Amino acid sequence: MAFLTALWLPILLAAVIVLVASSIMHMVLPYHHGDYKKLPDEDKALAALRGAGLPRGLYIFPFGTHQEMKSPAMQEKYRQGPVGMLTVFPSGPPAIPKYMALWFVYCLIIGFFVAYLTFHTVARGADYLAVFRVAGTAAFLAYGLGNISNGIWKGQPWSSVIKEVIDGLIYGLLTAGTFGWLWPR
C-alpha cells in the first residue's frame, strides 16, 4: 500500500477534477442534451407502466428463454416490435446528490487502480510524459472503452456511445495530467 501513501493526493484531486469536468460536460455543454428522447404519448405509456406495477429493475422485451427465442410466436413478437430494454428506477425525483456521490466514489476507485498500476510500472521521479502515458491509458480504459459494450449489447445509439467514449478520453487525459503533475519526484 506504499502507492496509496505516495499517491493519495493525485487520486483525490483527479476524482475532483473529473467530477467537475463531467458536471460541466453533462449539465452546461449542449452536446449530451439530445442523448435521450421523450416517449411518444408519454402520459399513456407511463400510465401503462404504472399499471403493470413494475418494481425497480432492468427489463428486456419481448422476454423469452433461450428455447423460447426460437419459437415462431417469439419470432413474431420480435418482428412486430418494439424490442428494447427498460431500466426502472425507484419512484420519486432523481436523487442527484446520491448519484454525484456515487460517481465521485467511482472516480476515486478508478484513481486508486490508476495509482496502483502507474506506481508499479513507472519509476519514482519519472518524467511527466512517462507518467501521463501509463496513467492516461489506464484511466481511459476505465472511463471510456467500457461504454462500447452498451452499443453492442444494450442497443444504445452509437452517437451516444461515441460521446461517452470521448468523455472517457477527456477524463483519462485529466487523470493523466493530474498524476503527471503530482508524481513523486
C-alpha positions in Angstrom: 0.0 0.0 0.0 3.0 2.3 -0.4 1.4 3.6 -3.6 -1.5 4.9 -1.6 0.7 6.8 0.8 2.6 8.3 -2.1 -0.4 9.0 -4.4 -3.4 9.8 -2.3 -3.3 13.5 -3.4 -3.4 12.7 -7.2 -6.1 10.1 -6.6 -8.3 12.6 -4.7 -7.6 15.5 -6.9 -8.1 13.6 -10.2 -11.5 12.4 -8.8 -12.5 16.0 -8.0 -11.3 17.3 -11.4 -13.2 14.5 -13.3 -16.4 15.2 -11.1 -16.3 18.9 -12.0 -15.4 18.2 -15.7 -18.2 15.7 -16.1 -20.7 18.0 -14.4 -19.8 20.8 -16.9 -19.9 18.4 -19.8 -23.3 17.0 -18.9 -25.1 20.0 -17.5 -23.6 23.0 -19.2 -22.3 22.0 -22.6 -25.1 21.1 -25.1 -23.7 18.1 -26.8 -25.3 15.5 -24.4 -28.7 17.1 -24.4 -30.0 15.0 -27.4 -28.9 11.7 -25.9 -32.4 10.9 -24.5 -35.7 11.1 -26.2 -39.2 11.5 -24.8 -41.6 8.6 -25.2 -44.4 9.2 -27.7 -47.6 9.8 -25.8 -45.6 9.8 -22.5 -48.6 10.1 -20.2 -50.3 7.0 -21.7 -47.0 5.0 -21.7 -46.3 5.9 -18.0 -49.9 5.0 -17.0 -49.5 1.6 -18.7 -46.1 1.0 -17.0 -47.5 2.2 -13.6 -50.5 -0.1 -14.1 -48.1 -3.0 -14.6 -46.6 -2.3 -11.1 -43.0 -2.6 -12.3 -40.6 -2.7 -9.4 -37.1 -1.2 -9.8 -35.1 -3.3 -12.2 -33.8 -4.0 -15.7 -36.3 -5.3 -18.2 -35.9 -6.7 -21.7 -38.8 -7.0 -24.2 -40.0 -9.2 -25.6 -38.7 -11.6 -23.0 -38.0 -15.2 -23.5 -35.8 -18.1 -22.5 -33.1 -19.4 -25.0 -35.5 -22.1 -26.1 -38.5 -19.7 -26.4 -36.5 -17.4 -28.6 -36.6 -20.0 -31.4 -40.4 -20.4 -31.3 -42.5 -18.9 -34.1 -44.6 -17.0 -31.6 -41.5 -15.3 -30.1 -40.1 -14.6 -33.6 -43.4 -12.9 -34.4 -43.2 -10.7 -31.3 -39.7 -9.6 -32.4 -41.0 -8.8 -35.9 -43.9 -6.8 -34.6 -41.8 -4.9 -32.0 -41.0 -2.8 -30.2 -37.8 -4.5 -29.0 -35.8 -3.0 -26.2 -34.5 -2.7 -22.7 -36.0 -0.6 -19.9 -34.4 0.5 -16.7 -36.9 1.3 -13.9 -35.6 3.5 -11.1 -37.4 3.9 -7.7 -40.3 6.3 -7.9 -39.6 9.9 -6.9 -37.4 12.7 -8.2 -33.9 11.7 -9.3 -31.5 11.5 -6.3 -28.9 13.7 -8.0 -26.8 14.2 -4.8 -26.7 10.5 -4.3 -25.7 9.8 -7.9 -23.0 12.5 -7.7 -21.6 11.0 -4.5 -21.6 7.5 -6.1 -19.9 8.9 -9.3 -17.2 10.5 -7.1 -16.6 7.2 -5.3 -16.3 5.6 -8.7 -13.8 8.2 -9.7 -11.8 7.5 -6.5 -11.8 3.8 -7.3 -10.5 4.4 -10.8 -7.9 6.7 -9.3 -6.9 4.0 -6.9 -6.3 1.5 -9.6 -4.6 4.0 -11.9 -2.3 4.8 -9.0 -1.6 1.2 -8.3 -0.8 0.4 -11.9 1.3 3.5 -12.5 3.2 3.2 -9.2 4.2 -0.4 -10.2 5.2 0.4 -13.8 6.7 3.9 -13.6 9.7 4.8 -11.5 9.6 7.4 -8.8 10.9 10.7 -10.3 10.0 9.7 -13.8 9.2 12.5 -16.2 5.8 13.9 -16.8 5.2 12.2 -20.1 6.1 8.7 -18.8 3.6 9.0 -16.0 1.0 10.6 -18.3 1.1 7.7 -20.8 0.6 4.9 -18.2 -2.0 6.8 -16.1 -3.8 8.1 -19.1 -4.1 4.7 -20.8 -5.4 3.1 -17.6 -7.9 5.9 -16.9 -9.1 5.8 -20.5 -9.6 2.1 -20.3 -11.7 2.5 -17.2 -13.7 5.7 -18.1 -14.0 5.3 -21.9 -13.8 1.9 -23.5 -16.3 0.1 -21.3 -19.0 2.2 -22.8 -18.7 0.5 -26.2 -20.4 -2.6 -24.8 -23.6 -0.5 -24.3 -23.8 0.0 -28.0 -23.1 -3.7 -28.7 -25.3 -5.4 -26.1 -27.8 -2.8 -24.9 -28.7 -1.2 -28.2 -27.7 2.3 -27.2 -27.3 4.6 -30.2 -23.8 4.7 -31.4 -23.8 8.5 -31.4 -24.3 8.4 -27.6 -21.7 5.7 -27.2 -19.1 7.6 -29.1 -19.8 10.7 -27.0 -19.4 8.6 -23.8 -16.1 7.3 -25.2 -14.9 10.8 -25.9 -15.9 11.9 -22.4 -13.9 8.9 -21.1 -10.9 10.1 -23.1 -11.2 13.6 -21.6 -11.5 12.1 -18.1 -8.5 9.9 -18.8 -6.4 12.9 -20.0 -7.4 14.9 -17.0 -6.5 12.0 -14.7 -3.2 11.5 -16.6 -2.4 15.2 -16.3 -3.1 15.2 -12.5 -0.9 12.1 -11.9 1.9 13.5 -14.2 1.8 16.8 -12.3 1.8 15.4 -8.8 4.0 12.3 -9.4 6.6 11.8 -6.6 9.9 13.3 -7.5 
